[in-house]
Amino acid sequence: MSQSTTDLADLRREYAREVLDEQQVNADPIEQFRFWFAQARMADLLDANAMTLATCDNTGQPAARTVLLKDFDSAGFVFFTNYNSRKGGELAQNERAALLFYWAPLERQVRIEGNVEKVSGVESDDYYQQRPLGARLGAWASPQSQVIASRADLEARLHTMQALHGDDPPRPPHWGGYRLKPQSLEFWQGRPDRLHDRVRYSMRNDMRWRLERLAP
């Protein structure tokens, strides 16, 4: 083994902060997520709403990136992006996707799988208007996921959009929100000796949640 590989093999720590008991969790996984998310925010974690979004194109090629959770309720988990980005193109081909929250200081992660759909134009408009002006103009300026000539070219596009739209740009037609409607949520709590606690909620055919413990 190379020295760097040996060092990586030795990277480990014990998890012993909390316990996750399937007999004590909320029967509603959204409420269980709400509880954990509130604890992550109270712990003052950096970007507690950051989540990995995994998508897959129609050839089966997966891709993952970090996006920010902007809303959630019983209907699903909402994020916003450019519809013409790589993720937008993949979601147009394959509506199945997955989310992952990892809160390392709490030794917790949450995995969510389901179908993704666009939120309404009203929802996208409302959130767009809440964004800082620079971010609103950036949504016009950036041809997200496309090859560009240089940083200078991108900044020139921003100046052009600022001159065109001023201080009150409308929402670009190619930008808006998506909602992942969960079919499965798994809550993971780190435990000693790698015998982690894993509790999974799965949507049954009768639209009720099935709760199960999984082996680590």
ABEGO torsion letter per residue (X at the ends): XBAAAAAAAABBBBBAABBBBAAABBABAAAAAAAAAAAAAAAGBBGAABBBBBBBBAAGBBBBBBBBBABBBAAEBBBBBBAABAAAAAAAABABBBBBBBBAAAGBBBBBBEBBBBBBAAAAAAAAAABBAAAAAAAAABBBGBBBABAAAAAAAAAAAAAAAEABBBBBAABEBBBBBBABBBBBBBBBGGBBBBBBBBBBAAGBBBBBBBBX
